[in-house]
């Protein structure tokens, strides 16, 4: 629940809205505040949840919030370009995994599949799978 509340508050703040979050339980207030702190939004919170809250402290918090610097503008185009670049990079890795690996295996992807099948087999027998260090895959050849 607290994560959903923090996400909702963050979304509303991103829309430039003000939010009043009220809870009977102090623990709920603290958890949500902590989540907002972790998201970098803690400075936008004004805590007035205790009968011990001093008027001066509240006014200082208000002043600090009002005088804070504006966050940098979000550039959707820049973010989309960065995502596209990362997608192309990941696609390149996926393509590389499916390329032939030496003269034995059709791809690293299929080699990983063989490794996983063997791992499952050894675990089912209560054995530890042996580990091998291989040389360059381009030098692999089938046994004669």
N, CA, C and O atoms as CSV, one atom per row, in Angstrom:
chain,resi,resn,atom,element,x,y,z
A,1,UNK,N,N,0.810,-1.197,0.000
A,1,UNK,CA,C,0.000,0.000,0.000
A,1,UNK,C,C,0.851,1.256,0.000
A,1,UNK,O,O,0.560,2.211,-0.720
A,2,UNK,N,N,1.904,1.254,0.811
A,2,UNK,CA,C,2.714,2.470,0.926
A,2,UNK,C,C,3.392,2.810,-0.396
A,2,UNK,O,O,3.542,3.985,-0.733
A,3,UNK,N,N,3.806,1.784,-1.150
A,3,UNK,CA,C,4.436,2.050,-2.445
A,3,UNK,C,C,3.426,2.650,-3.415
A,3,UNK,O,O,3.755,3.565,-4.169
A,4,UNK,N,N,2.203,2.138,-3.398
A,4,UNK,CA,C,1.149,2.677,-4.261
A,4,UNK,C,C,0.845,4.127,-3.891
A,4,UNK,O,O,0.674,4.977,-4.765
A,5,UNK,N,N,0.781,4.397,-2.601
A,5,UNK,CA,C,0.522,5.768,-2.139
A,5,UNK,C,C,1.660,6.688,-2.580
A,5,UNK,O,O,1.414,7.781,-3.090
A,6,UNK,N,N,2.900,6.248,-2.383
A,6,UNK,CA,C,4.054,7.065,-2.776
A,6,UNK,C,C,4.057,7.302,-4.286
A,6,UNK,O,O,4.346,8.411,-4.736
A,7,UNK,N,N,3.736,6.272,-5.070
A,7,UNK,CA,C,3.681,6.425,-6.527
A,7,UNK,C,C,2.599,7.421,-6.932
A,7,UNK,O,O,2.811,8.251,-7.816
A,8,UNK,N,N,1.447,7.334,-6.287
A,8,UNK,CA,C,0.342,8.252,-6.589
A,8,UNK,C,C,0.730,9.687,-6.253
A,8,UNK,O,O,0.474,10.606,-7.031
A,9,UNK,N,N,1.345,9.870,-5.099
A,9,UNK,CA,C,1.795,11.209,-4.700
A,9,UNK,C,C,2.820,11.731,-5.705
A,9,UNK,O,O,2.742,12.885,-6.125
A,10,UNK,N,N,3.772,10.895,-6.088
A,10,UNK,CA,C,4.805,11.308,-7.047
A,10,UNK,C,C,4.178,11.717,-8.378
A,10,UNK,O,O,4.571,12.723,-8.970
A,11,UNK,N,N,3.217,10.949,-8.841
A,11,UNK,CA,C,2.544,11.265,-10.107
A,11,UNK,C,C,1.814,12.603,-10.017
A,11,UNK,O,O,1.895,13.421,-10.933
A,12,UNK,N,N,1.109,12.820,-8.922
A,12,UNK,CA,C,0.387,14.084,-8.744
A,12,UNK,C,C,1.355,15.264,-8.647
A,12,UNK,O,O,1.087,16.334,-9.194
A,13,UNK,N,N,2.472,15.073,-7.957
A,13,UNK,CA,C,3.480,16.135,-7.872
A,13,UNK,C,C,4.052,16.442,-9.256
A,13,UNK,O,O,4.298,17.601,-9.591
A,14,UNK,N,N,4.262,15.390,-10.058
A,14,UNK,CA,C,4.776,15.590,-11.415
A,14,UNK,C,C,3.802,16.399,-12.262
A,14,UNK,O,O,4.208,17.094,-13.193
A,15,UNK,N,N,2.522,16.307,-11.937
A,15,UNK,CA,C,1.493,17.074,-12.643
A,15,UNK,C,C,1.350,18.486,-12.073
A,15,UNK,O,O,0.505,19.261,-12.521
A,16,UNK,N,N,2.181,18.813,-11.084
A,16,UNK,CA,C,2.155,20.147,-10.494
A,16,UNK,C,C,1.067,20.342,-9.459
A,16,UNK,O,O,0.737,21.475,-9.107
A,17,UNK,N,N,0.510,19.255,-8.971
A,17,UNK,CA,C,-0.570,19.355,-7.992
A,17,UNK,C,C,-0.020,19.260,-6.577
A,17,UNK,O,O,1.087,18.772,-6.352
A,18,UNK,N,N,-0.814,19.736,-5.634
A,18,UNK,CA,C,-0.489,19.610,-4.210
A,18,UNK,C,C,-1.231,18.404,-3.667
A,18,UNK,O,O,-2.318,18.067,-4.136
A,19,UNK,N,N,-0.640,17.763,-2.682
A,19,UNK,CA,C,-1.227,16.552,-2.118
A,19,UNK,C,C,-1.235,16.665,-0.604
A,19,UNK,O,O,-0.259,17.105,0.005
A,20,UNK,N,N,-2.342,16.264,-0.008
A,20,UNK,CA,C,-2.425,16.157,1.445
A,20,UNK,C,C,-2.598,14.681,1.758
A,20,UNK,O,O,-3.610,14.077,1.404
A,21,UNK,N,N,-1.605,14.105,2.422
A,21,UNK,CA,C,-1.670,12.698,2.805
A,21,UNK,C,C,-1.886,12.639,4.308
A,21,UNK,O,O,-1.085,13.161,5.083
A,22,UNK,N,N,-2.967,12.002,4.709
A,22,UNK,CA,C,-3.339,11.915,6.118
A,22,UNK,C,C,-3.439,10.446,6.495
A,22,UNK,O,O,-3.960,9.628,5.737
A,23,UNK,N,N,-2.931,10.125,7.682
A,23,UNK,CA,C,-3.030,8.758,8.178
A,23,UNK,C,C,-3.151,8.780,9.693
A,23,UNK,O,O,-2.562,9.623,10.369
A,24,UNK,N,N,-3.925,7.839,10.207
A,24,UNK,CA,C,-4.025,7.705,11.665
A,24,UNK,C,C,-2.734,7.169,12.249
A,24,UNK,O,O,-2.384,7.465,13.392
A,25,UNK,N,N,-2.027,6.374,11.454
A,25,UNK,CA,C,-0.842,5.693,11.963
A,25,UNK,C,C,0.434,6.418,11.554
A,25,UNK,O,O,0.668,6.687,10.375
A,26,UNK,N,N,1.244,6.724,12.544
A,26,UNK,CA,C,2.514,7.400,12.319
A,26,UNK,C,C,3.428,6.550,11.442
A,26,UNK,O,O,4.157,7.088,10.608
A,27,UNK,N,N,3.398,5.236,11.619
A,27,UNK,CA,C,4.259,4.347,10.833
A,27,UNK,C,C,3.976,4.494,9.343
A,27,UNK,O,O,4.905,4.480,8.535
A,28,UNK,N,N,2.714,4.633,8.970
A,28,UNK,CA,C,2.349,4.797,7.560
A,28,UNK,C,C,2.931,6.093,7.007
A,28,UNK,O,O,3.449,6.118,5.890
A,29,UNK,N,N,2.846,7.161,7.783
A,29,UNK,CA,C,3.412,8.442,7.358
A,29,UNK,C,C,4.921,8.324,7.145
A,29,UNK,O,O,5.464,8.832,6.164
A,30,UNK,N,N,5.582,7.650,8.075
A,30,UNK,CA,C,7.035,7.519,7.997
A,30,UNK,C,C,7.464,6.678,6.799
A,30,UNK,O,O,8.444,7.006,6.129
A,31,UNK,N,N,6.737,5.597,6.526
A,31,UNK,CA,C,7.100,4.731,5.400
A,31,UNK,C,C,6.915,5.469,4.076
A,31,UNK,O,O,7.788,5.417,3.210
A,32,UNK,N,N,5.790,6.151,3.918
A,32,UNK,CA,C,5.541,6.895,2.680
A,32,UNK,C,C,6.571,8.009,2.522
A,32,UNK,O,O,7.085,8.223,1.424
A,33,UNK,N,N,6.878,8.719,3.604
A,33,UNK,CA,C,7.887,9.784,3.556
A,33,UNK,C,C,9.240,9.210,3.161
A,33,UNK,O,O,9.962,9.811,2.365
A,34,UNK,N,N,9.585,8.058,3.707
A,34,UNK,CA,C,10.849,7.408,3.376
A,34,UNK,C,C,10.904,7.052,1.890
A,34,UNK,O,O,11.932,7.242,1.240
A,35,UNK,N,N,9.814,6.544,1.363
A,35,UNK,CA,C,9.768,6.189,-0.063
A,35,UNK,C,C,9.900,7.437,-0.936
A,35,UNK,O,O,10.562,7.410,-1.974
A,36,UNK,N,N,9.272,8.517,-0.513
A,36,UNK,CA,C,9.390,9.773,-1.259
A,36,UNK,C,C,10.813,10.324,-1.163
A,36,UNK,O,O,11.332,10.870,-2.137
A,37,UNK,N,N,11.449,10.184,0.007
A,37,UNK,CA,C,12.852,10.586,0.163
A,37,UNK,C,C,13.731,9.811,-0.819
A,37,UNK,O,O,14.582,10.388,-1.496
A,38,UNK,N,N,13.511,8.495,-0.886
A,38,UNK,CA,C,14.307,7.644,-1.773
A,38,UNK,C,C,14.112,8.007,-3.240
A,38,UNK,O,O,15.003,7.791,-4.062
A,39,UNK,N,N,12.955,8.557,-3.564
A,39,UNK,CA,C,12.667,8.967,-4.944
A,39,UNK,C,C,13.127,10.398,-5.212
A,39,UNK,O,O,12.923,10.919,-6.308
A,40,UNK,N,N,13.750,11.039,-4.211
A,40,UNK,CA,C,14.221,12.407,-4.381
A,40,UNK,C,C,13.125,13.451,-4.237
A,40,UNK,O,O,13.292,14.592,-4.668
A,41,UNK,N,N,12.006,13.067,-3.635
A,41,UNK,CA,C,10.879,13.987,-3.481
A,41,UNK,C,C,10.658,14.415,-2.038
A,41,UNK,O,O,9.697,15.125,-1.741
A,42,UNK,N,N,11.529,13.994,-1.150
A,42,UNK,CA,C,11.360,14.290,0.267
A,42,UNK,C,C,11.318,15.766,0.586
A,42,UNK,O,O,10.620,16.190,1.508
A,43,UNK,N,N,12.069,16.557,-0.179
A,43,UNK,CA,C,12.097,17.998,0.098
A,43,UNK,C,C,10.774,18.677,-0.240
A,43,UNK,O,O,10.553,19.826,0.143
A,44,UNK,N,N,9.908,17.988,-0.941
A,44,UNK,CA,C,8.590,18.550,-1.255
A,44,UNK,C,C,7.559,18.233,-0.180
A,44,UNK,O,O,6.408,18.659,-0.274
A,45,UNK,N,N,7.968,17.490,0.834
A,45,UNK,CA,C,7.043,17.086,1.901
A,45,UNK,C,C,7.135,18.053,3.078
A,45,UNK,O,O,8.223,18.450,3.498
A,46,UNK,N,N,6.004,18.410,3.581
A,46,UNK,CA,C,5.927,19.241,4.781
A,46,UNK,C,C,5.296,18.376,5.861
A,46,UNK,O,O,4.122,18.014,5.778
A,47,UNK,N,N,6.080,18.054,6.864
A,47,UNK,CA,C,5.604,17.163,7.911
A,47,UNK,C,C,4.981,17.967,9.047
A,47,UNK,O,O,5.663,18.734,9.726
A,48,UNK,N,N,3.701,17.787,9.241
A,48,UNK,CA,C,2.978,18.429,10.350
A,48,UNK,C,C,2.076,17.376,10.992
A,48,UNK,O,O,0.854,17.518,11.021
A,49,UNK,N,N,2.693,16.336,11.498
A,49,UNK,CA,C,1.938,15.184,11.981
A,49,UNK,C,C,1.998,14.976,13.481
A,49,UNK,O,O,1.645,13.902,13.970
A,50,UNK,N,N,2.427,15.955,14.201
A,50,UNK,CA,C,2.574,15.741,15.633
A,50,UNK,C,C,2.118,16.978,16.394
A,50,UNK,O,O,2.245,18.105,15.914
A,51,UNK,N,N,1.594,16.749,17.572
A,51,UNK,CA,C,1.221,17.886,18.418
A,51,UNK,C,C,2.463,18.636,18.897
A,51,UNK,O,O,2.370,19.745,19.423
A,52,UNK,N,N,3.636,18.006,18.705
A,52,UNK,CA,C,4.888,18.637,19.118
A,52,UNK,C,C,5.488,19.512,18.010
A,52,UNK,O,O,6.501,20.177,18.226
A,53,UNK,N,N,4.864,19.510,16.825
A,53,UNK,CA,C,5.377,20.304,15.717
A,53,UNK,C,C,5.348,21.782,16.084
A,53,UNK,O,O,4.328,22.313,16.523
A,54,UNK,N,N,6.497,22.435,15.894
A,54,UNK,CA,C,6.602,23.854,16.232
A,54,UNK,C,C,6.250,24.707,15.016
A,54,UNK,O,O,6.584,24.365,13.882
A,55,UNK,N,N,5.581,25.803,15.269
A,55,UNK,CA,C,5.179,26.722,14.204
A,55,UNK,C,C,6.401,27.226,13.440
A,55,UNK,O,O,6.370,27.337,12.214
A,56,UNK,N,N,7.472,27.530,14.163
A,56,UNK,CA,C,8.686,28.043,13.528
A,56,UNK,C,C,9.274,27.005,12.562
A,56,UNK,O,O,9.706,27.355,11.464
A,57,UNK,N,N,9.290,25.744,12.967
A,57,UNK,CA,C,9.833,24.684,12.113
A,57,UNK,C,C,9.003,24.533,10.840
A,57,UNK,O,O,9.552,24.330,9.758
A,58,UNK,N,N,7.682,24.633,10.972
A,58,UNK,CA,C,6.799,24.533,9.807
A,58,UNK,C,C,7.065,25.693,8.853
A,58,UNK,O,O,7.156,25.493,7.642
A,59,UNK,N,N,7.190,26.898,9.389
A,59,UNK,CA,C,7.455,28.069,8.554
A,59,UNK,C,C,8.810,27.963,7.853
A,59,UNK,O,O,8.942,28.361,6.696
A,60,UNK,N,N,9.816,27.428,8.549
A,60,UNK,CA,C,11.132,27.237,7.935
A,60,UNK,C,C,11.058,26.227,6.793
A,60,UNK,O,O,11.665,26.425,5.740
A,61,UNK,N,N,10.316,25.152,7.005
A,61,UNK,CA,C,10.135,24.149,5.952
A,61,UNK,C,C,9.425,24.746,4.741
A,61,UNK,O,O,9.815,24.493,3.601
A,62,UNK,N,N,8.388,25.536,4.989
A,62,UNK,CA,C,7.670,26.196,3.895
A,62,UNK,C,C,8.601,27.117,3.111
A,62,UNK,O,O,8.585,27.121,1.880
A,63,UNK,N,N,9.408,27.893,3.825
A,63,UNK,CA,C,10.335,28.806,3.163
A,63,UNK,C,C,11.343,28.033,2.319
A,63,UNK,O,O,11.630,28.412,1.184
A,64,UNK,N,N,11.874,26.956,2.874
A,64,UNK,CA,C,12.848,26.146,2.153
A,64,UNK,C,C,12.234,25.571,0.874
A,64,UNK,O,O,12.872,25.560,-0.179
A,65,UNK,N,N,11.002,25.099,0.975
A,65,UNK,CA,C,10.323,24.526,-0.185
A,65,UNK,C,C,10.049,25.589,-1.241
A,65,UNK,O,O,10.244,25.350,-2.433
A,66,UNK,N,N,9.602,26.751,-0.807
A,66,UNK,CA,C,9.295,27.827,-1.753
A,66,UNK,C,C,10.546,28.363,-2.442
A,66,UNK,O,O,10.469,28.828,-3.580
A,67,UNK,N,N,11.690,28.307,-1.776
A,67,UNK,CA,C,12.928,28.851,-2.329
A,67,UNK,C,C,13.790,27.814,-3.048
A,67,UNK,O,O,14.880,28.141,-3.520
A,68,UNK,N,N,13.329,26.600,-3.136
A,68,UNK,CA,C,14.151,25.571,-3.777
A,68,UNK,C,C,14.222,25.814,-5.280
A,68,UNK,O,O,13.333,26.428,-5.871
A,69,UNK,N,N,15.302,25.317,-5.886
A,69,UNK,CA,C,15.493,25.481,-7.324
A,69,UNK,C,C,14.516,24.599,-8.085
A,69,UNK,O,O,14.120,23.530,-7.621
A,70,UNK,N,N,14.143,25.071,-9.256
A,70,UNK,CA,C,13.281,24.274,-10.119
A,70,UNK,C,C,14.073,23.075,-10.632
A,70,UNK,O,O,15.245,23.212,-10.981
A,71,UNK,N,N,13.450,21.914,-10.681
A,71,UNK,CA,C,14.154,20.761,-11.249
A,71,UNK,C,C,14.330,20.961,-12.751
A,71,UNK,O,O,13.562,21.697,-13.370
A,72,UNK,N,N,15.329,20.316,-13.338
A,72,UNK,CA,C,15.517,20.470,-14.781
A,72,UNK,C,C,14.297,19.936,-15.534
A,72,UNK,O,O,13.660,18.967,-15.120
A,73,UNK,N,N,13.998,20.589,-16.634
A,73,UNK,CA,C,12.845,20.171,-17.432
A,73,UNK,C,C,13.077,18.771,-17.986
A,73,UNK,O,O,14.193,18.407,-18.360
A,74,UNK,N,N,12.023,18.012,-18.028
A,74,UNK,CA,C,12.101,16.656,-18.560
A,74,UNK,C,C,11.983,16.738,-20.074
A,74,UNK,O,O,11.057,17.355,-20.601
A,75,UNK,N,N,12.912,16.122,-20.758
A,75,UNK,CA,C,12.889,16.112,-22.213
A,75,UNK,C,C,12.445,14.735,-22.677
A,75,UNK,O,O,13.227,13.784,-22.667
A,76,UNK,N,N,11.194,14.635,-23.081
A,76,UNK,CA,C,10.667,13.351,-23.541
A,76,UNK,C,C,11.429,12.876,-24.768
A,76,UNK,O,O,11.709,11.685,-24.907
A,77,UNK,N,N,11.763,13.801,-25.653
A,77,UNK,CA,C,12.482,13.416,-26.876
A,77,UNK,C,C,13.852,12.840,-26.536
A,77,UNK,O,O,14.263,11.828,-27.104
A,78,UNK,N,N,14.563,13.489,-25.600
A,78,UNK,CA,C,15.876,12.989,-25.183
A,78,UNK,C,C,15.745,11.602,-24.555
A,78,UNK,O,O,16.540,10.705,-24.838
A,79,UNK,N,N,14.735,11.437,-23.701
A,79,UNK,CA,C,14.525,10.146,-23.051
A,79,UNK,C,C,14.184,9.066,-24.069
A,79,UNK,O,O,14.678,7.943,-23.971
A,80,UNK,N,N,13.344,9.396,-25.046
A,80,UNK,CA,C,12.985,8.422,-26.081
A,80,UNK,C,C,14.199,8.056,-26.928
A,80,UNK,O,O,14.376,6.893,-27.292
A,81,UNK,N,N,15.033,9.041,-27.241
A,81,UNK,CA,C,16.251,8.755,-28.006
A,81,UNK,C,C,17.183,7.841,-27.223
A,81,UNK,O,O,17.776,6.922,-27.788
A,82,UNK,N,N,17.313,8.090,-25.924
A,82,UNK,CA,C,18.161,7.248,-25.071
A,82,UNK,C,C,17.611,5.828,-25.003
A,82,UNK,O,O,18.369,4.860,-25.069
A,83,UNK,N,N,16.290,5.705,-24.872
A,83,UNK,CA,C,15.675,4.378,-24.847
A,83,UNK,C,C,15.892,3.642,-26.161
A,83,UNK,O,O,16.170,2.443,-26.160
A,84,UNK,N,N,15.769,4.339,-27.269
A,84,UNK,CA,C,15.983,3.718,-28.581
A,84,UNK,C,C,17.425,3.242,-28.720
A,84,UNK,O,O,17.682,2.158,-29.245
A,85,UNK,N,N,18.365,4.059,-28.245
A,85,UNK,CA,C,19.780,3.681,-28.290
A,85,UNK,C,C,20.022,2.416,-27.456
A,85,UNK,O,O,20.708,1.495,-27.901
A,86,UNK,N,N,19.457,2.378,-26.252
A,86,UNK,CA,C,19.609,1.202,-25.387
A,86,UNK,C,C,18.952,-0.028,-26.001
A,86,UNK,O,O,19.486,-1.132,-25.898
A,87,UNK,N,N,17.804,0.153,-26.635
A,87,UNK,CA,C,17.109,-0.962,-27.291
A,87,UNK,C,C,17.977,-1.535,-28.407
A,87,UNK,O,O,18.103,-2.753,-28.533
A,88,UNK,N,N,18.575,-0.661,-29.217
A,88,UNK,CA,C,19.444,-1.127,-30.298
A,88,UNK,C,C,20.653,-1.877,-29.745
A,88,UNK,O,O,21.083,-2.881,-30.315
A,89,UNK,N,N,21.199,-1.386,-28.634
A,89,UNK,CA,C,22.337,-2.056,-28.006
A,89,UNK,C,C,21.936,-3.450,-27.517
A,89,UNK,O,O,22.664,-4.419,-27.731
A,90,UNK,N,N,20.782,-3.546,-26.862
A,90,UNK,CA,C,20.302,-4.852,-26.393
A,90,UNK,C,C,19.997,-5.783,-27.558
A,90,UNK,O,O,20.286,-6.978,-27.491
A,91,UNK,N,N,19.412,-5.243,-28.629
A,91,UNK,CA,C,19.148,-6.059,-29.817
A,91,UNK,C,C,20.451,-6.608,-30.387
A,91,UNK,O,O,20.499,-7.741,-30.866
A,92,UNK,N,N,21.514,-5.793,-30.333
A,92,UNK,CA,C,22.824,-6.244,-30.804
A,92,UNK,C,C,23.354,-7.405,-29.978
A,92,UNK,O,O,23.914,-8.356,-30.523
A,93,UNK,N,N,23.176,-7.328,-28.655
A,93,UNK,CA,C,23.600,-8.438,-27.794
A,93,UNK,C,C,22.817,-9.706,-28.126
A,93,UNK,O,O,23.391,-10.791,-28.221
A,94,UNK,N,N,21.506,-9.561,-28.300
A,94,UNK,CA,C,20.666,-10.720,-28.612
A,94,UNK,C,C,21.092,-11.340,-29.939
A,94,UNK,O,O,21.134,-12.563,-30.072
A,95,UNK,N,N,21.405,-10.499,-30.912
A,95,UNK,CA,C,21.845,-10.998,-32.217
A,95,UNK,C,C,23.169,-11.748,-32.081
A,95,UNK,O,O,23.353,-12.803,-32.688
A,96,UNK,N,N,24.086,-11.205,-31.287
A,96,UNK,CA,C,25.383,-11.843,-31.072
A,96,UNK,C,C,25.219,-13.210,-30.414
A,96,UNK,O,O,25.932,-14.152,-30.760
A,97,UNK,N,N,24.293,-13.326,-29.474
A,97,UNK,CA,C,24.065,-14.609,-28.801
A,97,UNK,C,C,23.567,-15.684,-29.757
A,97,UNK,O,O,23.737,-16.875,-29.495
A,98,UNK,N,N,22.956,-15.274,-30.861
A,98,UNK,CA,C,22.406,-16.244,-31.806
A,98,UNK,C,C,23.349,-16.533,-32.981
A,98,UNK,O,O,23.020,-17.336,-33.854
A,99,UNK,N,N,24.507,-15.886,-33.006
A,99,UNK,CA,C,25.486,-16.140,-34.067
A,99,UNK,C,C,26.251,-17.425,-33.760
A,99,UNK,O,O,26.348,-17.822,-32.599
A,100,UNK,N,N,26.798,-18.082,-34.791
A,100,UNK,CA,C,27.572,-19.312,-34.565
A,100,UNK,C,C,28.714,-19.086,-33.573
A,100,UNK,O,O,29.377,-18.049,-33.586
A,101,UNK,N,N,28.924,-20.085,-32.713
A,101,UNK,CA,C,29.990,-20.029,-31.704
A,101,UNK,C,C,31.011,-21.105,-32.031
A,101,UNK,O,O,30.868,-22.248,-31.599
A,102,UNK,N,N,32.018,-20.758,-32.774
A,102,UNK,CA,C,33.039,-21.730,-33.129
A,102,UNK,C,C,32.519,-22.719,-34.155
A,102,UNK,O,O,31.589,-22.418,-34.903
A,103,UNK,N,N,33.117,-23.889,-34.190
A,103,UNK,CA,C,32.781,-24.881,-35.211
A,103,UNK,C,C,31.852,-25.969,-34.691
A,103,UNK,O,O,31.457,-26.852,-35.452
A,104,UNK,N,N,31.489,-25.926,-33.395
A,104,UNK,CA,C,30.681,-26.999,-32.812
A,104,UNK,C,C,29.244,-26.570,-32.613
A,104,UNK,O,O,28.329,-27.202,-33.142
A,105,UNK,N,N,29.033,-25.515,-31.865
A,105,UNK,CA,C,27.678,-25.113,-31.493
A,105,UNK,C,C,27.148,-24.059,-32.451
A,105,UNK,O,O,27.889,-23.186,-32.904
A,106,UNK,N,N,25.852,-24.150,-32.755
A,106,UNK,CA,C,25.284,-23.160,-33.665
A,106,UNK,C,C,25.270,-21.750,-33.067
A,106,UNK,O,O,25.329,-20.776,-33.817
A,107,UNK,N,N,25.193,-21.612,-31.729
A,107,UNK,CA,C,25.185,-20.279,-31.119
A,107,UNK,C,C,25.481,-20.371,-29.627
A,107,UNK,O,O,25.374,-21.436,-29.019
A,108,UNK,N,N,25.859,-19.222,-29.048
A,108,UNK,CA,C,26.051,-19.165,-27.596
A,108,UNK,C,C,24.724,-19.397,-26.882
A,108,UNK,O,O,24.686,-19.967,-25.791
A,109,UNK,N,N,23.651,-18.955,-27.501
A,109,UNK,CA,C,22.312,-19.159,-26.944
A,109,UNK,C,C,22.030,-20.654,-26.792
A,109,UNK,O,O,21.548,-21.090,-25.746
A,110,UNK,N,N,22.329,-21.444,-27.837
A,110,UNK,CA,C,22.087,-22.890,-27.743
A,110,UNK,C,C,23.054,-23.537,-26.752
A,110,UNK,O,O,22.687,-24.484,-26.056
A,111,UNK,N,N,24.284,-23.030,-26.687
A,111,UNK,CA,C,25.254,-23.560,-25.727
A,111,UNK,C,C,24.772,-23.328,-24.301
A,111,UNK,O,O,24.929,-24.195,-23.441
A,112,UNK,N,N,24.191,-22.169,-24.052
A,112,UNK,CA,C,23.642,-21.886,-22.729
A,112,UNK,C,C,22.500,-22.850,-22.420
A,112,UNK,O,O,22.360,-23.299,-21.282
A,113,UNK,N,N,21.684,-23.170,-23.423
A,113,UNK,CA,C,20.601,-24.136,-23.231
A,113,UNK,C,C,21.139,-25.503,-22.831
A,113,UNK,O,O,20.584,-26.158,-21.950
A,114,UNK,N,N,22.221,-25.934,-23.480
A,114,UNK,CA,C,22.854,-27.217,-23.140
A,114,UNK,C,C,23.367,-27.174,-21.704
A,114,UNK,O,O,23.196,-28.131,-20.949
A,115,UNK,N,N,23.991,-26.073,-21.335
A,115,UNK,CA,C,24.515,-25.918,-19.970
A,115,UNK,C,C,23.395,-26.015,-18.943
A,115,UNK,O,O,23.558,-26.667,-17.912
A,116,UNK,N,N,22.252,-25.371,-19.214
A,116,UNK,CA,C,21.124,-25.405,-18.283
A,116,UNK,C,C,20.539,-26.810,-18.159
A,116,UNK,O,O,20.196,-27.241,-17.058
A,117,UNK,N,N,20.421,-27.522,-19.267
A,117,UNK,CA,C,19.922,-28.906,-19.214
A,117,UNK,C,C,20.838,-29.763,-18.350
A,117,UNK,O,O,20.370,-30.565,-17.540
A,118,UNK,N,N,22.148,-29.589,-18.527
A,118,UNK,CA,C,23.104,-30.360,-17.731
A,118,UNK,C,C,23.050,-29.972,-16.256
A,118,UNK,O,O,23.146,-30.833,-15.382
A,119,UNK,N,N,22.896,-28.680,-15.980
A,119,UNK,CA,C,22.791,-28.232,-14.591
A,119,UNK,C,C,21.590,-28.875,-13.913
A,119,UNK,O,O,21.694,-29.352,-12.783
A,120,UNK,N,N,20.459,-28.890,-14.593
A,120,UNK,CA,C,19.242,-29.501,-14.043
A,120,UNK,C,C,19.461,-30.994,-13.814
A,120,UNK,O,O,19.039,-31.538,-12.793
A,121,UNK,N,N,20.125,-31.656,-14.767
A,121,UNK,CA,C,20.393,-33.087,-14.625
A,121,UNK,C,C,21.256,-33.346,-13.390
A,121,UNK,O,O,20.921,-34.195,-12.564
A,122,UNK,N,N,22.354,-32.624,-13.265
A,122,UNK,CA,C,23.251,-32.839,-12.127
A,122,UNK,C,C,22.544,-32.551,-10.802
A,122,UNK,O,O,22.702,-33.304,-9.842
A,123,UNK,N,N,21.764,-31.466,-10.744
A,123,UNK,CA,C,21.032,-31.140,-9.518
A,123,UNK,C,C,20.028,-32.225,-9.173
A,123,UNK,O,O,19.834,-32.533,-7.996
A,124,UNK,N,N,19.383,-32.813,-10.178
A,124,UNK,CA,C,18.394,-33.866,-9.908
A,124,UNK,C,C,19.053,-35.115,-9.327
A,124,UNK,O,O,18.406,-35.900,-8.635
A,125,UNK,N,N,20.342,-35.293,-9.612
A,125,UNK,CA,C,21.089,-36.444,-9.085
A,125,UNK,C,C,21.827,-36.096,-7.792
A,125,UNK,O,O,22.534,-36.930,-7.226
A,126,UNK,N,N,21.652,-34.844,-7.329
A,126,UNK,CA,C,22.326,-34.419,-6.103
A,126,UNK,C,C,23.822,-34.225,-6.292
A,126,UNK,O,O,24.590,-34.304,-5.333
A,127,UNK,N,N,24.230,-33.974,-7.522
A,127,UNK,CA,C,25.650,-33.805,-7.828
A,127,UNK,C,C,25.954,-32.358,-8.179
A,127,UNK,O,O,25.078,-31.586,-8.570
A,128,UNK,N,N,27.220,-32.024,-8.026
A,128,UNK,CA,C,27.666,-30.691,-8.411
A,128,UNK,C,C,28.154,-30.763,-9.859
A,128,UNK,O,O,28.929,-31.649,-10.221
A,129,UNK,N,N,27.697,-29.834,-10.669
A,129,UNK,CA,C,28.094,-29.848,-12.074
A,129,UNK,C,C,29.560,-29.457,-12.196
A,129,UNK,O,O,29.989,-28.462,-11.610
A,130,UNK,N,N,30.342,-30.244,-12.964
A,130,UNK,CA,C,31.754,-29.895,-13.137
A,130,UNK,C,C,31.887,-28.565,-13.881
A,130,UNK,O,O,31.036,-28.201,-14.693
A,131,UNK,N,N,32.960,-27.860,-13.589
A,131,UNK,CA,C,33.208,-26.568,-14.253
A,131,UNK,C,C,34.426,-26.720,-15.159
A,131,UNK,O,O,35.408,-27.370,-14.803
A,132,UNK,N,N,34.340,-26.118,-16.311
A,132,UNK,CA,C,35.433,-26.168,-17.277
A,132,UNK,C,C,35.744,-24.762,-17.755
A,132,UNK,O,O,34.856,-23.915,-17.859
A,133,UNK,N,N,36.994,-24.528,-18.038
A,133,UNK,CA,C,37.393,-23.254,-18.641
A,133,UNK,C,C,37.756,-23.566,-20.087
A,133,UNK,O,O,38.600,-24.421,-20.358
A,134,UNK,N,N,37.117,-22.871,-20.998
A,134,UNK,CA,C,37.320,-23.128,-22.420
A,134,UNK,C,C,38.215,-22.067,-23.043
A,134,UNK,O,O,38.274,-20.920,-22.599
A,135,UNK,N,N,38.908,-22.499,-24.089
A,135,UNK,CA,C,39.673,-21.530,-24.865
A,135,UNK,C,C,38.719,-20.802,-25.812
A,135,UNK,O,O,37.502,-20.973,-25.735
A,136,UNK,N,N,39.266,-20.018,-26.673
A,136,UNK,CA,C,38.491,-19.235,-27.639
A,136,UNK,C,C,37.563,-20.157,-28.436
A,136,UNK,O,O,38.032,-21.146,-28.999
A,137,UNK,N,N,36.256,-19.862,-28.500
A,137,UNK,CA,C,35.314,-20.727,-29.214
A,137,UNK,C,C,35.666,-20.927,-30.683
A,137,UNK,O,O,35.294,-21.946,-31.265
A,138,UNK,N,N,36.372,-19.983,-31.297
A,138,UNK,CA,C,36.746,-20.149,-32.704
A,138,UNK,C,C,37.724,-21.301,-32.893
A,138,UNK,O,O,37.885,-21.802,-34.006
A,139,UNK,N,N,38.385,-21.728,-31.805
A,139,UNK,CA,C,39.341,-22.829,-31.880
A,139,UNK,C,C,38.704,-24.183,-31.566
A,139,UNK,O,O,39.380,-25.209,-31.650
A,140,UNK,N,N,37.416,-24.208,-31.204
A,140,UNK,CA,C,36.768,-25.467,-30.861
A,140,UNK,C,C,36.592,-26.314,-32.119
A,140,UNK,O,O,36.258,-25.812,-33.192
A,141,UNK,N,N,36.824,-27.591,-31.952
A,141,UNK,CA,C,36.575,-28.527,-33.053
A,141,UNK,C,C,35.952,-29.772,-32.472
A,141,UNK,O,O,36.127,-30.078,-31.293
A,142,UNK,N,N,35.220,-30.490,-33.312
A,142,UNK,CA,C,34.606,-31.732,-32.852
A,142,UNK,C,C,35.689,-32.767,-32.623
A,142,UNK,O,O,36.734,-32.747,-33.273
A,143,UNK,N,N,35.425,-33.684,-31.679
A,143,UNK,CA,C,36.386,-34.743,-31.383
A,143,UNK,C,C,36.412,-35.723,-32.548
A,143,UNK,O,O,35.373,-36.014,-33.140
A,144,UNK,N,N,37.596,-36.235,-32.878
A,144,UNK,CA,C,37.730,-37.157,-34.013
A,144,UNK,C,C,37.393,-38.559,-33.607
A,144,UNK,O,O,37.450,-39.472,-34.432
